[in-house]
Amino acid sequence: MTPVCEVVITAADAEWLAGFTRRLVEDRLAACGHQITPIRSIYRWDNAVHDEAEARVALHTRASLVPEIIARADAEHAYDVPCVLALPITDGNPAYLEWIIQETGTTA
């Protein structure tokens, strides 16, 4: 079976992240995105610890599409270093996994 994964992206602006997710789905780079708002992010940046609200989306997609998603995030995201993490999906509902494959890529 075609490898699939979950891609996690965070952003300060929940509406921007929803629009970005919609564009990825429209362009068949992701089958769907499940957004959670707000999340609390605690991180070190520029020698200071920050504690801020963000939004998080979990995209379901083909592993082969991750480089294009990263490139789009690098080009469109407001952050200098956007959080984009690809997590492998090792198992799941076979029908759902097949749906991810059918809804993504150029063969969809």
C-alpha positions in Angstrom: 0.0 0.0 0.0 1.1 3.6 -0.6 2.6 5.0 2.6 0.5 7.6 4.3 1.2 10.0 7.2 -0.1 12.7 9.4 1.5 16.1 8.9 1.2 18.5 11.9 1.4 22.2 11.3 1.0 25.0 13.9 0.4 28.7 13.4 -0.5 31.8 15.5 -3.5 32.7 13.2 -6.2 30.0 13.3 -8.0 31.5 10.3 -4.9 31.6 8.2 -4.2 27.9 9.1 -7.8 27.0 8.1 -7.3 28.7 4.8 -3.9 27.1 4.2 -5.5 23.7 5.1 -8.3 24.3 2.6 -5.8 25.2 -0.2 -3.9 22.0 0.5 -7.1 19.9 0.3 -8.3 21.7 -2.8 -4.9 21.0 -4.4 -5.0 17.3 -3.4 -1.9 17.6 -1.2 -4.0 16.4 1.8 -7.2 14.4 2.0 -8.3 16.3 5.1 -7.2 18.4 8.0 -8.3 18.3 11.6 -7.8 21.6 13.3 -7.5 22.2 17.0 -7.8 25.7 18.4 -6.4 26.9 20.7 -3.4 25.0 21.8 -0.8 26.4 24.2 2.8 26.5 22.9 5.7 26.9 25.2 9.0 27.2 23.3 12.4 28.9 23.2 13.0 31.4 20.4 15.6 34.2 20.2 17.0 33.4 23.6 13.6 33.8 25.3 11.0 31.4 26.5 7.5 32.1 25.0 4.1 30.9 26.1 1.5 31.6 23.5 -1.8 30.4 22.0 -1.6 28.8 18.6 -3.7 26.6 16.3 -2.7 23.1 15.2 -3.8 21.0 12.2 -3.3 17.3 11.6 -3.3 16.6 7.8 -3.8 13.1 6.4 -1.8 12.6 3.2 0.5 10.4 1.2 4.1 10.4 2.5 5.3 11.3 -1.0 3.5 14.7 -0.8 5.3 15.8 2.4 8.1 17.7 0.6 5.6 19.7 -1.4 3.6 20.5 1.8 6.8 21.7 3.5 7.7 23.9 0.5 4.2 25.5 0.6 4.5 26.1 4.3 8.0 27.6 3.9 6.6 29.9 1.1 3.3 30.9 2.8 3.7 30.7 6.5 4.3 33.8 8.6 6.9 32.1 10.8 10.6 32.1 9.9 10.7 28.4 10.9 7.2 26.9 10.6 6.5 23.7 12.6 5.8 21.0 10.0 6.2 17.4 11.2 5.4 14.2 9.3 4.4 11.3 11.5 4.1 7.8 9.9 0.8 6.1 10.0 1.6 2.4 10.6 -2.0 1.0 10.7 -5.6 2.0 10.6 -9.0 1.4 9.1 -8.1 0.1 5.6 -11.0 1.9 4.0 -9.9 5.2 5.6 -6.3 4.7 4.5 -7.5 3.9 1.0 -9.7 7.1 1.0 -6.5 9.2 1.9 -4.8 7.7 -1.1 -7.8 8.2 -3.4 -8.2 11.9 -2.4 -4.5 12.9 -2.8 -2.0 13.1 -5.6 -2.4 13.4 -9.3 -4.2 10.0 -9.7 -7.2 11.2 -7.6 
